Amino acid sequence: MGIGLVLSTIAMIVAGILEVIRLNYVRRHNYYDLEYIPMSIFWQVPQYFLVGCAEVFTFIGQLEFFYDQAPDAMRSLCSALSLTTVALGNYLSTLLVTIVNNVTTRNGNLGWIPDNMNRGHLDYFYWLLAILSLLNFLVYLWISKWYTYKKVIGRLG
């Protein structure tokens, strides 16, 4: 699970770097009002690949943890709770975008995530996500250090 958390942090850093490159390209060629920037969509492949890998490592590890460490009578409930954390994460993501929009558009500012992305600073949002992902990983390390695993006893025969 820790590998997935590290990969998600790296993915946000890569996405932030790509957005800085894209904004520099817009600035250099004065493409602020263009709807489509003449850059290949394939620039986005690395961070999407990293996010996909991060989700695989995190989700599989989380599901295995909930299944292995739950009491025998609660395994299916705990597996369902692991899926509930995904739903909760989606709601928190929406809340985070709303908060960022409300905070960054105060006093008539354009904000980090405006309708015209060429005039915004989506890179700041990626840096925020990278910091939050790193903090999430550090909390994971701290909790996993103190967690005592349930010993699995196998049956012979």
Disulfide bonds with the S-S distance in Angstrom:
none
